[in-house]
Amino acid sequence: MANAGLRAYREVLRLVRRLPAETQPYYAKYARQNFVNYRDLAADDDLGALLRRAYTHSTWVLSKYSIDAGKVAVRLKDLTDGHAEM
């Protein structure tokens, strides 16, 4: 999980910076807690599912704040799709 998980975490934090300033600390902490909970994950199938979950949750939060997730979450989507093809 090290490389793909770390890259996904980095992308999620980049997306958090697009949220309103008063919500950023909450979502940054939420993202960190979720990634820490799964840091020892070994199975590739589980990692793919977690990356898809990270993308789904990220796009939901972005749309909640009227941010076009289709434009800003491209790198996270690419990471998720790229892992699914492996």
HTML snippet that shows the backbone in 3Dmol.js (N, CA, C, O; Angstrom):
<script src="https://3Dmol.org/build/3Dmol-min.js"></script>
<div id="view" style="width:600px;height:400px;position:relative"></div>
<script>
const pdb = `
ATOM      1  N   MET A   1       0.818  -1.199   0.000  1.00  0.00           N
ATOM      2  CA  MET A   1       0.000   0.000   0.000  1.00  0.00           C
ATOM      3  C   MET A   1       0.854   1.252   0.000  1.00  0.00           C
ATOM      4  O   MET A   1       0.352   2.338  -0.290  1.00  0.00           O
ATOM      5  N   ALA A   2       2.095   1.130   0.309  1.00  0.00           N
ATOM      6  CA  ALA A   2       2.947   2.292   0.536  1.00  0.00           C
ATOM      7  C   ALA A   2       2.851   3.337  -0.567  1.00  0.00           C
ATOM      8  O   ALA A   2       2.499   4.486  -0.301  1.00  0.00           O
ATOM      9  N   ASN A   3       3.158   2.951  -1.798  1.00  0.00           N
ATOM     10  CA  ASN A   3       3.191   3.957  -2.868  1.00  0.00           C
ATOM     11  C   ASN A   3       1.815   4.443  -3.276  1.00  0.00           C
ATOM     12  O   ASN A   3       1.564   5.648  -3.264  1.00  0.00           O
ATOM     13  N   ALA A   4       0.926   3.548  -3.633  1.00  0.00           N
ATOM     14  CA  ALA A   4      -0.400   3.953  -4.094  1.00  0.00           C
ATOM     15  C   ALA A   4      -1.182   4.615  -2.967  1.00  0.00           C
ATOM     16  O   ALA A   4      -1.863   5.618  -3.185  1.00  0.00           O
ATOM     17  N   GLY A   5      -1.089   4.066  -1.778  1.00  0.00           N
ATOM     18  CA  GLY A   5      -1.802   4.644  -0.638  1.00  0.00           C
ATOM     19  C   GLY A   5      -1.297   6.028  -0.296  1.00  0.00           C
ATOM     20  O   GLY A   5      -2.087   6.932  -0.021  1.00  0.00           O
ATOM     21  N   LEU A   6       0.006   6.199  -0.310  1.00  0.00           N
ATOM     22  CA  LEU A   6       0.591   7.503  -0.008  1.00  0.00           C
ATOM     23  C   LEU A   6       0.238   8.534  -1.073  1.00  0.00           C
ATOM     24  O   LEU A   6      -0.063   9.685  -0.757  1.00  0.00           O
ATOM     25  N   ARG A   7       0.275   8.116  -2.331  1.00  0.00           N
ATOM     26  CA  ARG A   7      -0.105   9.036  -3.412  1.00  0.00           C
ATOM     27  C   ARG A   7      -1.578   9.426  -3.302  1.00  0.00           C
ATOM     28  O   ARG A   7      -1.934  10.585  -3.517  1.00  0.00           O
ATOM     29  N   ALA A   8      -2.432   8.458  -2.968  1.00  0.00           N
ATOM     30  CA  ALA A   8      -3.858   8.758  -2.806  1.00  0.00           C
ATOM     31  C   ALA A   8      -4.072   9.718  -1.641  1.00  0.00           C
ATOM     32  O   ALA A   8      -4.872  10.649  -1.739  1.00  0.00           O
ATOM     33  N   TYR A   9      -3.365   9.497  -0.548  1.00  0.00           N
ATOM     34  CA  TYR A   9      -3.482  10.387   0.616  1.00  0.00           C
ATOM     35  C   TYR A   9      -3.065  11.804   0.246  1.00  0.00           C
ATOM     36  O   TYR A   9      -3.725  12.771   0.626  1.00  0.00           O
ATOM     37  N   ARG A  10      -1.975  11.924  -0.493  1.00  0.00           N
ATOM     38  CA  ARG A  10      -1.494  13.231  -0.932  1.00  0.00           C
ATOM     39  C   ARG A  10      -2.536  13.931  -1.811  1.00  0.00           C
ATOM     40  O   ARG A  10      -2.776  15.131  -1.671  1.00  0.00           O
ATOM     41  N   GLU A  11      -3.150  13.166  -2.717  1.00  0.00           N
ATOM     42  CA  GLU A  11      -4.174  13.745  -3.594  1.00  0.00           C
ATOM     43  C   GLU A  11      -5.403  14.181  -2.800  1.00  0.00           C
ATOM     44  O   GLU A  11      -5.978  15.235  -3.072  1.00  0.00           O
ATOM     45  N   VAL A  12      -5.807  13.375  -1.820  1.00  0.00           N
ATOM     46  CA  VAL A  12      -6.961  13.736  -0.999  1.00  0.00           C
ATOM     47  C   VAL A  12      -6.668  15.029  -0.239  1.00  0.00           C
ATOM     48  O   VAL A  12      -7.534  15.899  -0.146  1.00  0.00           O
ATOM     49  N   LEU A  13      -5.459  15.162   0.303  1.00  0.00           N
ATOM     50  CA  LEU A  13      -5.117  16.396   1.010  1.00  0.00           C
ATOM     51  C   LEU A  13      -5.104  17.602   0.068  1.00  0.00           C
ATOM     52  O   LEU A  13      -5.459  18.708   0.475  1.00  0.00           O
ATOM     53  N   ARG A  14      -4.699  17.398  -1.180  1.00  0.00           N
ATOM     54  CA  ARG A  14      -4.762  18.494  -2.157  1.00  0.00           C
ATOM     55  C   ARG A  14      -6.212  18.911  -2.403  1.00  0.00           C
ATOM     56  O   ARG A  14      -6.518  20.095  -2.551  1.00  0.00           O
ATOM     57  N   LEU A  15      -7.088  17.920  -2.443  1.00  0.00           N
ATOM     58  CA  LEU A  15      -8.504  18.228  -2.643  1.00  0.00           C
ATOM     59  C   LEU A  15      -9.087  18.934  -1.426  1.00  0.00           C
ATOM     60  O   LEU A  15      -9.946  19.804  -1.568  1.00  0.00           O
ATOM     61  N   VAL A  16      -8.632  18.568  -0.238  1.00  0.00           N
ATOM     62  CA  VAL A  16      -9.112  19.218   0.992  1.00  0.00           C
ATOM     63  C   VAL A  16      -8.810  20.711   0.946  1.00  0.00           C
ATOM     64  O   VAL A  16      -9.593  21.514   1.454  1.00  0.00           O
ATOM     65  N   ARG A  17      -7.693  21.092   0.346  1.00  0.00           N
ATOM     66  CA  ARG A  17      -7.332  22.512   0.258  1.00  0.00           C
ATOM     67  C   ARG A  17      -8.293  23.320  -0.598  1.00  0.00           C
ATOM     68  O   ARG A  17      -8.301  24.549  -0.526  1.00  0.00           O
ATOM     69  N   ARG A  18      -9.099  22.652  -1.403  1.00  0.00           N
ATOM     70  CA  ARG A  18     -10.084  23.347  -2.235  1.00  0.00           C
ATOM     71  C   ARG A  18     -11.386  23.619  -1.482  1.00  0.00           C
ATOM     72  O   ARG A  18     -12.244  24.362  -1.961  1.00  0.00           O
ATOM     73  N   LEU A  19     -11.525  23.020  -0.317  1.00  0.00           N
ATOM     74  CA  LEU A  19     -12.738  23.206   0.476  1.00  0.00           C
ATOM     75  C   LEU A  19     -12.689  24.543   1.207  1.00  0.00           C
ATOM     76  O   LEU A  19     -11.622  25.148   1.311  1.00  0.00           O
ATOM     77  N   PRO A  20     -13.820  25.010   1.711  1.00  0.00           N
ATOM     78  CA  PRO A  20     -13.817  26.244   2.501  1.00  0.00           C
ATOM     79  C   PRO A  20     -12.857  26.112   3.691  1.00  0.00           C
ATOM     80  O   PRO A  20     -12.735  25.041   4.285  1.00  0.00           O
ATOM     81  N   ALA A  21     -12.188  27.203   4.025  1.00  0.00           N
ATOM     82  CA  ALA A  21     -11.135  27.186   5.053  1.00  0.00           C
ATOM     83  C   ALA A  21     -11.609  26.622   6.383  1.00  0.00           C
ATOM     84  O   ALA A  21     -10.859  25.925   7.067  1.00  0.00           O
ATOM     85  N   GLU A  22     -12.841  26.917   6.750  1.00  0.00           N
ATOM     86  CA  GLU A  22     -13.317  26.458   8.057  1.00  0.00           C
ATOM     87  C   GLU A  22     -13.576  24.947   8.109  1.00  0.00           C
ATOM     88  O   GLU A  22     -13.686  24.380   9.196  1.00  0.00           O
ATOM     89  N   THR A  23     -13.673  24.289   6.947  1.00  0.00           N
ATOM     90  CA  THR A  23     -13.912  22.846   6.924  1.00  0.00           C
ATOM     91  C   THR A  23     -12.636  22.032   6.713  1.00  0.00           C
ATOM     92  O   THR A  23     -12.632  20.821   6.934  1.00  0.00           O
ATOM     93  N   GLN A  24     -11.567  22.678   6.293  1.00  0.00           N
ATOM     94  CA  GLN A  24     -10.341  21.959   5.968  1.00  0.00           C
ATOM     95  C   GLN A  24      -9.757  21.149   7.118  1.00  0.00           C
ATOM     96  O   GLN A  24      -9.385  19.996   6.900  1.00  0.00           O
ATOM     97  N   PRO A  25      -9.655  21.691   8.335  1.00  0.00           N
ATOM     98  CA  PRO A  25      -9.085  20.878   9.416  1.00  0.00           C
ATOM     99  C   PRO A  25      -9.881  19.597   9.686  1.00  0.00           C
ATOM    100  O   PRO A  25      -9.297  18.544   9.944  1.00  0.00           O
ATOM    101  N   TYR A  26     -11.195  19.686   9.628  1.00  0.00           N
ATOM    102  CA  TYR A  26     -12.032  18.505   9.873  1.00  0.00           C
ATOM    103  C   TYR A  26     -11.764  17.430   8.830  1.00  0.00           C
ATOM    104  O   TYR A  26     -11.520  16.275   9.177  1.00  0.00           O
ATOM    105  N   TYR A  27     -11.808  17.805   7.545  1.00  0.00           N
ATOM    106  CA  TYR A  27     -11.638  16.808   6.490  1.00  0.00           C
ATOM    107  C   TYR A  27     -10.202  16.302   6.392  1.00  0.00           C
ATOM    108  O   TYR A  27      -9.992  15.147   6.021  1.00  0.00           O
ATOM    109  N   ALA A  28      -9.221  17.119   6.708  1.00  0.00           N
ATOM    110  CA  ALA A  28      -7.835  16.652   6.729  1.00  0.00           C
ATOM    111  C   ALA A  28      -7.654  15.600   7.823  1.00  0.00           C
ATOM    112  O   ALA A  28      -6.999  14.580   7.609  1.00  0.00           O
ATOM    113  N   LYS A  29      -8.231  15.850   8.979  1.00  0.00           N
ATOM    114  CA  LYS A  29      -8.144  14.883  10.090  1.00  0.00           C
ATOM    115  C   LYS A  29      -8.908  13.607   9.739  1.00  0.00           C
ATOM    116  O   LYS A  29      -8.434  12.504  10.012  1.00  0.00           O
ATOM    117  N   TYR A  30     -10.074  13.752   9.144  1.00  0.00           N
ATOM    118  CA  TYR A  30     -10.881  12.606   8.739  1.00  0.00           C
ATOM    119  C   TYR A  30     -10.105  11.734   7.740  1.00  0.00           C
ATOM    120  O   TYR A  30     -10.083  10.509   7.866  1.00  0.00           O
ATOM    121  N   ALA A  31      -9.480  12.364   6.763  1.00  0.00           N
ATOM    122  CA  ALA A  31      -8.706  11.627   5.762  1.00  0.00           C
ATOM    123  C   ALA A  31      -7.531  10.909   6.413  1.00  0.00           C
ATOM    124  O   ALA A  31      -7.278   9.740   6.122  1.00  0.00           O
ATOM    125  N   ARG A  32      -6.824  11.592   7.277  1.00  0.00           N
ATOM    126  CA  ARG A  32      -5.670  10.983   7.949  1.00  0.00           C
ATOM    127  C   ARG A  32      -6.092   9.767   8.759  1.00  0.00           C
ATOM    128  O   ARG A  32      -5.444   8.722   8.700  1.00  0.00           O
ATOM    129  N   GLN A  33      -7.167   9.898   9.510  1.00  0.00           N
ATOM    130  CA  GLN A  33      -7.641   8.775  10.320  1.00  0.00           C
ATOM    131  C   GLN A  33      -7.986   7.574   9.450  1.00  0.00           C
ATOM    132  O   GLN A  33      -7.670   6.438   9.803  1.00  0.00           O
ATOM    133  N   ASN A  34      -8.624   7.817   8.327  1.00  0.00           N
ATOM    134  CA  ASN A  34      -8.989   6.705   7.449  1.00  0.00           C
ATOM    135  C   ASN A  34      -7.763   6.044   6.828  1.00  0.00           C
ATOM    136  O   ASN A  34      -7.705   4.818   6.735  1.00  0.00           O
ATOM    137  N   PHE A  35      -6.797   6.827   6.409  1.00  0.00           N
ATOM    138  CA  PHE A  35      -5.603   6.229   5.821  1.00  0.00           C
ATOM    139  C   PHE A  35      -4.756   5.524   6.871  1.00  0.00           C
ATOM    140  O   PHE A  35      -4.158   4.489   6.576  1.00  0.00           O
ATOM    141  N   VAL A  36      -4.691   6.051   8.075  1.00  0.00           N
ATOM    142  CA  VAL A  36      -3.928   5.395   9.146  1.00  0.00           C
ATOM    143  C   VAL A  36      -4.554   4.050   9.493  1.00  0.00           C
ATOM    144  O   VAL A  36      -3.840   3.083   9.758  1.00  0.00           O
ATOM    145  N   ASN A  37      -5.861   3.983   9.494  1.00  0.00           N
ATOM    146  CA  ASN A  37      -6.541   2.724   9.822  1.00  0.00           C
ATOM    147  C   ASN A  37      -6.189   1.598   8.862  1.00  0.00           C
ATOM    148  O   ASN A  37      -6.225   0.428   9.244  1.00  0.00           O
ATOM    149  N   TYR A  38      -5.850   1.931   7.629  1.00  0.00           N
ATOM    150  CA  TYR A  38      -5.583   0.913   6.614  1.00  0.00           C
ATOM    151  C   TYR A  38      -4.127   0.893   6.149  1.00  0.00           C
ATOM    152  O   TYR A  38      -3.843   0.352   5.080  1.00  0.00           O
ATOM    153  N   ARG A  39      -3.224   1.450   6.892  1.00  0.00           N
ATOM    154  CA  ARG A  39      -1.832   1.552   6.431  1.00  0.00           C
ATOM    155  C   ARG A  39      -1.122   0.212   6.315  1.00  0.00           C
ATOM    156  O   ARG A  39      -0.141   0.109   5.577  1.00  0.00           O
ATOM    157  N   ASP A  40      -1.581  -0.814   7.015  1.00  0.00           N
ATOM    158  CA  ASP A  40      -0.926  -2.121   6.967  1.00  0.00           C
ATOM    159  C   ASP A  40      -1.600  -3.076   5.988  1.00  0.00           C
ATOM    160  O   ASP A  40      -1.360  -4.283   6.036  1.00  0.00           O
ATOM    161  N   LEU A  41      -2.422  -2.560   5.123  1.00  0.00           N
ATOM    162  CA  LEU A  41      -3.153  -3.370   4.163  1.00  0.00           C
ATOM    163  C   LEU A  41      -2.186  -4.006   3.177  1.00  0.00           C
ATOM    164  O   LEU A  41      -1.292  -3.333   2.666  1.00  0.00           O
ATOM    165  N   ALA A  42      -2.353  -5.291   2.906  1.00  0.00           N
ATOM    166  CA  ALA A  42      -1.425  -5.993   2.039  1.00  0.00           C
ATOM    167  C   ALA A  42      -2.054  -6.448   0.719  1.00  0.00           C
ATOM    168  O   ALA A  42      -1.391  -6.404  -0.318  1.00  0.00           O
ATOM    169  N   ALA A  43      -3.282  -6.872   0.734  1.00  0.00           N
ATOM    170  CA  ALA A  43      -3.908  -7.435  -0.457  1.00  0.00           C
ATOM    171  C   ALA A  43      -4.223  -6.342  -1.480  1.00  0.00           C
ATOM    172  O   ALA A  43      -4.811  -5.313  -1.147  1.00  0.00           O
ATOM    173  N   ASP A  44      -3.822  -6.585  -2.731  1.00  0.00           N
ATOM    174  CA  ASP A  44      -4.057  -5.608  -3.798  1.00  0.00           C
ATOM    175  C   ASP A  44      -5.542  -5.377  -4.055  1.00  0.00           C
ATOM    176  O   ASP A  44      -5.945  -4.255  -4.361  1.00  0.00           O
ATOM    177  N   ASP A  45      -6.351  -6.408  -3.936  1.00  0.00           N
ATOM    178  CA  ASP A  45      -7.789  -6.243  -4.159  1.00  0.00           C
ATOM    179  C   ASP A  45      -8.381  -5.289  -3.138  1.00  0.00           C
ATOM    180  O   ASP A  45      -9.201  -4.437  -3.478  1.00  0.00           O
ATOM    181  N   ASP A  46      -7.965  -5.433  -1.892  1.00  0.00           N
ATOM    182  CA  ASP A  46      -8.465  -4.541  -0.851  1.00  0.00           C
ATOM    183  C   ASP A  46      -7.995  -3.111  -1.091  1.00  0.00           C
ATOM    184  O   ASP A  46      -8.743  -2.163  -0.852  1.00  0.00           O
ATOM    185  N   LEU A  47      -6.764  -2.952  -1.559  1.00  0.00           N
ATOM    186  CA  LEU A  47      -6.233  -1.622  -1.842  1.00  0.00           C
ATOM    187  C   LEU A  47      -7.037  -0.947  -2.949  1.00  0.00           C
ATOM    188  O   LEU A  47      -7.366   0.235  -2.850  1.00  0.00           O
ATOM    189  N   GLY A  48      -7.349  -1.691  -3.990  1.00  0.00           N
ATOM    190  CA  GLY A  48      -8.158  -1.135  -5.066  1.00  0.00           C
ATOM    191  C   GLY A  48      -9.510  -0.663  -4.569  1.00  0.00           C
ATOM    192  O   GLY A  48      -9.990   0.401  -4.961  1.00  0.00           O
ATOM    193  N   ALA A  49     -10.117  -1.452  -3.711  1.00  0.00           N
ATOM    194  CA  ALA A  49     -11.420  -1.071  -3.148  1.00  0.00           C
ATOM    195  C   ALA A  49     -11.288   0.183  -2.291  1.00  0.00           C
ATOM    196  O   ALA A  49     -12.158   1.053  -2.328  1.00  0.00           O
ATOM    197  N   LEU A  50     -10.215   0.282  -1.524  1.00  0.00           N
ATOM    198  CA  LEU A  50     -10.019   1.457  -0.679  1.00  0.00           C
ATOM    199  C   LEU A  50      -9.739   2.710  -1.501  1.00  0.00           C
ATOM    200  O   LEU A  50     -10.191   3.800  -1.150  1.00  0.00           O
ATOM    201  N   LEU A  51      -8.999   2.557  -2.587  1.00  0.00           N
ATOM    202  CA  LEU A  51      -8.741   3.709  -3.458  1.00  0.00           C
ATOM    203  C   LEU A  51     -10.033   4.188  -4.111  1.00  0.00           C
ATOM    204  O   LEU A  51     -10.261   5.392  -4.233  1.00  0.00           O
ATOM    205  N   ARG A  52     -10.874   3.254  -4.530  1.00  0.00           N
ATOM    206  CA  ARG A  52     -12.173   3.637  -5.099  1.00  0.00           C
ATOM    207  C   ARG A  52     -13.035   4.328  -4.042  1.00  0.00           C
ATOM    208  O   ARG A  52     -13.728   5.303  -4.332  1.00  0.00           O
ATOM    209  N   ARG A  53     -12.982   3.811  -2.823  1.00  0.00           N
ATOM    210  CA  ARG A  53     -13.741   4.430  -1.724  1.00  0.00           C
ATOM    211  C   ARG A  53     -13.235   5.850  -1.460  1.00  0.00           C
ATOM    212  O   ARG A  53     -14.031   6.764  -1.248  1.00  0.00           O
ATOM    213  N   ALA A  54     -11.920   6.032  -1.472  1.00  0.00           N
ATOM    214  CA  ALA A  54     -11.346   7.368  -1.255  1.00  0.00           C
ATOM    215  C   ALA A  54     -11.823   8.326  -2.346  1.00  0.00           C
ATOM    216  O   ALA A  54     -12.156   9.477  -2.065  1.00  0.00           O
ATOM    217  N   TYR A  55     -11.853   7.852  -3.581  1.00  0.00           N
ATOM    218  CA  TYR A  55     -12.316   8.691  -4.692  1.00  0.00           C
ATOM    219  C   TYR A  55     -13.798   9.027  -4.534  1.00  0.00           C
ATOM    220  O   TYR A  55     -14.200  10.178  -4.701  1.00  0.00           O
ATOM    221  N   THR A  56     -14.597   8.030  -4.216  1.00  0.00           N
ATOM    222  CA  THR A  56     -16.037   8.240  -4.059  1.00  0.00           C
ATOM    223  C   THR A  56     -16.336   9.226  -2.944  1.00  0.00           C
ATOM    224  O   THR A  56     -17.149  10.135  -3.115  1.00  0.00           O
ATOM    225  N   HIS A  57     -15.687   9.053  -1.810  1.00  0.00           N
ATOM    226  CA  HIS A  57     -15.912   9.965  -0.685  1.00  0.00           C
ATOM    227  C   HIS A  57     -15.425  11.369  -1.008  1.00  0.00           C
ATOM    228  O   HIS A  57     -16.073  12.354  -0.655  1.00  0.00           O
ATOM    229  N   SER A  58     -14.288  11.459  -1.676  1.00  0.00           N
ATOM    230  CA  SER A  58     -13.742  12.771  -2.023  1.00  0.00           C
ATOM    231  C   SER A  58     -14.670  13.530  -2.966  1.00  0.00           C
ATOM    232  O   SER A  58     -14.923  14.720  -2.780  1.00  0.00           O
ATOM    233  N   THR A  59     -15.170  12.832  -3.974  1.00  0.00           N
ATOM    234  CA  THR A  59     -16.052  13.508  -4.920  1.00  0.00           C
ATOM    235  C   THR A  59     -17.361  13.918  -4.258  1.00  0.00           C
ATOM    236  O   THR A  59     -17.929  14.957  -4.596  1.00  0.00           O
ATOM    237  N   TRP A  60     -17.845  13.111  -3.317  1.00  0.00           N
ATOM    238  CA  TRP A  60     -19.070  13.469  -2.609  1.00  0.00           C
ATOM    239  C   TRP A  60     -18.869  14.745  -1.791  1.00  0.00           C
ATOM    240  O   TRP A  60     -19.709  15.644  -1.815  1.00  0.00           O
ATOM    241  N   VAL A  61     -17.750  14.814  -1.069  1.00  0.00           N
ATOM    242  CA  VAL A  61     -17.480  16.001  -0.250  1.00  0.00           C
ATOM    243  C   VAL A  61     -17.304  17.229  -1.137  1.00  0.00           C
ATOM    244  O   VAL A  61     -17.822  18.300  -0.819  1.00  0.00           O
ATOM    245  N   LEU A  62     -16.588  17.088  -2.231  1.00  0.00           N
ATOM    246  CA  LEU A  62     -16.401  18.222  -3.139  1.00  0.00           C
ATOM    247  C   LEU A  62     -17.738  18.710  -3.686  1.00  0.00           C
ATOM    248  O   LEU A  62     -17.986  19.915  -3.737  1.00  0.00           O
ATOM    249  N   SER A  63     -18.592  17.788  -4.091  1.00  0.00           N
ATOM    250  CA  SER A  63     -19.892  18.203  -4.628  1.00  0.00           C
ATOM    251  C   SER A  63     -20.772  18.817  -3.541  1.00  0.00           C
ATOM    252  O   SER A  63     -21.608  19.672  -3.830  1.00  0.00           O
ATOM    253  N   LYS A  64     -20.589  18.389  -2.310  1.00  0.00           N
ATOM    254  CA  LYS A  64     -21.333  18.975  -1.184  1.00  0.00           C
ATOM    255  C   LYS A  64     -21.057  20.473  -1.084  1.00  0.00           C
ATOM    256  O   LYS A  64     -21.937  21.252  -0.718  1.00  0.00           O
ATOM    257  N   TYR A  65     -19.829  20.868  -1.412  1.00  0.00           N
ATOM    258  CA  TYR A  65     -19.437  22.275  -1.354  1.00  0.00           C
ATOM    259  C   TYR A  65     -19.429  22.919  -2.740  1.00  0.00           C
ATOM    260  O   TYR A  65     -18.769  23.936  -2.949  1.00  0.00           O
ATOM    261  N   SER A  66     -20.154  22.336  -3.673  1.00  0.00           N
ATOM    262  CA  SER A  66     -20.331  22.863  -5.039  1.00  0.00           C
ATOM    263  C   SER A  66     -19.016  23.041  -5.787  1.00  0.00           C
ATOM    264  O   SER A  66     -18.833  24.015  -6.516  1.00  0.00           O
ATOM    265  N   ILE A  67     -18.113  22.103  -5.602  1.00  0.00           N
ATOM    266  CA  ILE A  67     -16.837  22.101  -6.330  1.00  0.00           C
ATOM    267  C   ILE A  67     -16.921  20.999  -7.377  1.00  0.00           C
ATOM    268  O   ILE A  67     -17.292  19.871  -7.054  1.00  0.00           O
ATOM    269  N   ASP A  68     -16.585  21.303  -8.615  1.00  0.00           N
ATOM    270  CA  ASP A  68     -16.684  20.339  -9.707  1.00  0.00           C
ATOM    271  C   ASP A  68     -15.626  19.250  -9.548  1.00  0.00           C
ATOM    272  O   ASP A  68     -14.467  19.434  -9.921  1.00  0.00           O
ATOM    273  N   ALA A  69     -16.032  18.138  -9.000  1.00  0.00           N
ATOM    274  CA  ALA A  69     -15.108  17.031  -8.729  1.00  0.00           C
ATOM    275  C   ALA A  69     -14.542  16.445 -10.017  1.00  0.00           C
ATOM    276  O   ALA A  69     -13.418  15.943 -10.031  1.00  0.00           O
ATOM    277  N   GLY A  70     -15.314  16.507 -11.093  1.00  0.00           N
ATOM    278  CA  GLY A  70     -14.836  15.982 -12.366  1.00  0.00           C
ATOM    279  C   GLY A  70     -13.589  16.679 -12.865  1.00  0.00           C
ATOM    280  O   GLY A  70     -12.779  16.077 -13.570  1.00  0.00           O
ATOM    281  N   LYS A  71     -13.428  17.928 -12.512  1.00  0.00           N
ATOM    282  CA  LYS A  71     -12.254  18.693 -12.942  1.00  0.00           C
ATOM    283  C   LYS A  71     -11.104  18.602 -11.955  1.00  0.00           C
ATOM    284  O   LYS A  71      -9.948  18.507 -12.367  1.00  0.00           O
ATOM    285  N   VAL A  72     -11.394  18.631 -10.665  1.00  0.00           N
ATOM    286  CA  VAL A  72     -10.318  18.740  -9.678  1.00  0.00           C
ATOM    287  C   VAL A  72      -9.831  17.395  -9.149  1.00  0.00           C
ATOM    288  O   VAL A  72      -8.734  17.318  -8.597  1.00  0.00           O
ATOM    289  N   ALA A  73     -10.610  16.349  -9.303  1.00  0.00           N
ATOM    290  CA  ALA A  73     -10.212  15.049  -8.749  1.00  0.00           C
ATOM    291  C   ALA A  73      -9.667  14.111  -9.824  1.00  0.00           C
ATOM    292  O   ALA A  73      -9.691  12.892  -9.656  1.00  0.00           O
ATOM    293  N   VAL A  74      -9.182  14.669 -10.912  1.00  0.00           N
ATOM    294  CA  VAL A  74      -8.703  13.857 -12.028  1.00  0.00           C
ATOM    295  C   VAL A  74      -7.525  12.980 -11.616  1.00  0.00           C
ATOM    296  O   VAL A  74      -7.485  11.801 -11.966  1.00  0.00           O
ATOM    297  N   ARG A  75      -6.571  13.535 -10.885  1.00  0.00           N
ATOM    298  CA  ARG A  75      -5.386  12.746 -10.518  1.00  0.00           C
ATOM    299  C   ARG A  75      -5.753  11.598  -9.589  1.00  0.00           C
ATOM    300  O   ARG A  75      -5.201  10.505  -9.708  1.00  0.00           O
ATOM    301  N   LEU A  76      -6.679  11.836  -8.666  1.00  0.00           N
ATOM    302  CA  LEU A  76      -7.118  10.753  -7.784  1.00  0.00           C
ATOM    303  C   LEU A  76      -7.860   9.691  -8.587  1.00  0.00           C
ATOM    304  O   LEU A  76      -7.690   8.497  -8.336  1.00  0.00           O
ATOM    305  N   LYS A  77      -8.665  10.102  -9.532  1.00  0.00           N
ATOM    306  CA  LYS A  77      -9.381   9.159 -10.405  1.00  0.00           C
ATOM    307  C   LYS A  77      -8.393   8.346 -11.219  1.00  0.00           C
ATOM    308  O   LYS A  77      -8.553   7.133 -11.352  1.00  0.00           O
ATOM    309  N   ASP A  78      -7.368   8.996 -11.769  1.00  0.00           N
ATOM    310  CA  ASP A  78      -6.350   8.282 -12.545  1.00  0.00           C
ATOM    311  C   ASP A  78      -5.618   7.258 -11.689  1.00  0.00           C
ATOM    312  O   ASP A  78      -5.329   6.151 -12.143  1.00  0.00           O
ATOM    313  N   LEU A  79      -5.326   7.628 -10.468  1.00  0.00           N
ATOM    314  CA  LEU A  79      -4.650   6.712  -9.548  1.00  0.00           C
ATOM    315  C   LEU A  79      -5.534   5.505  -9.260  1.00  0.00           C
ATOM    316  O   LEU A  79      -5.058   4.370  -9.239  1.00  0.00           O
ATOM    317  N   THR A  80      -6.807   5.751  -9.042  1.00  0.00           N
ATOM    318  CA  THR A  80      -7.761   4.675  -8.776  1.00  0.00           C
ATOM    319  C   THR A  80      -7.900   3.769  -9.989  1.00  0.00           C
ATOM    320  O   THR A  80      -7.878   2.545  -9.855  1.00  0.00           O
ATOM    321  N   ASP A  81      -8.045   4.357 -11.175  1.00  0.00           N
ATOM    322  CA  ASP A  81      -8.177   3.569 -12.401  1.00  0.00           C
ATOM    323  C   ASP A  81      -6.904   2.806 -12.708  1.00  0.00           C
ATOM    324  O   ASP A  81      -6.955   1.654 -13.139  1.00  0.00           O
ATOM    325  N   GLY A  82      -5.764   3.440 -12.489  1.00  0.00           N
ATOM    326  CA  GLY A  82      -4.489   2.795 -12.739  1.00  0.00           C
ATOM    327  C   GLY A  82      -4.254   1.597 -11.852  1.00  0.00           C
ATOM    328  O   GLY A  82      -3.659   0.608 -12.280  1.00  0.00           O
ATOM    329  N   HIS A  83      -4.715   1.678 -10.628  1.00  0.00           N
ATOM    330  CA  HIS A  83      -4.549   0.541  -9.730  1.00  0.00           C
ATOM    331  C   HIS A  83      -5.489  -0.593 -10.099  1.00  0.00           C
ATOM    332  O   HIS A  83      -5.149  -1.761  -9.913  1.00  0.00           O
ATOM    333  N   ALA A  84      -6.656  -0.271 -10.614  1.00  0.00           N
ATOM    334  CA  ALA A  84      -7.619  -1.297 -10.997  1.00  0.00           C
ATOM    335  C   ALA A  84      -7.110  -2.127 -12.173  1.00  0.00           C
ATOM    336  O   ALA A  84      -7.463  -3.298 -12.314  1.00  0.00           O
ATOM    337  N   GLU A  85      -6.267  -1.504 -13.026  1.00  0.00           N
ATOM    338  CA  GLU A  85      -5.739  -2.198 -14.204  1.00  0.00           C
ATOM    339  C   GLU A  85      -4.566  -3.108 -13.864  1.00  0.00           C
ATOM    340  O   GLU A  85      -4.215  -3.977 -14.662  1.00  0.00           O
ATOM    341  N   MET A  86      -3.959  -2.930 -12.710  1.00  0.00           N
ATOM    342  CA  MET A  86      -2.782  -3.719 -12.339  1.00  0.00           C
ATOM    343  C   MET A  86      -3.147  -5.147 -12.043  1.00  0.00           C
ATOM    344  O   MET A  86      -2.275  -5.951 -11.714  1.00  0.00           O
TER     345      MET A  86
END
`;
const viewer = $3Dmol.createViewer("view");
viewer.addModel(pdb, "pdb");
viewer.setStyle({}, {cartoon: {color: "spectrum"}});
viewer.zoomTo();
viewer.render();
</script>
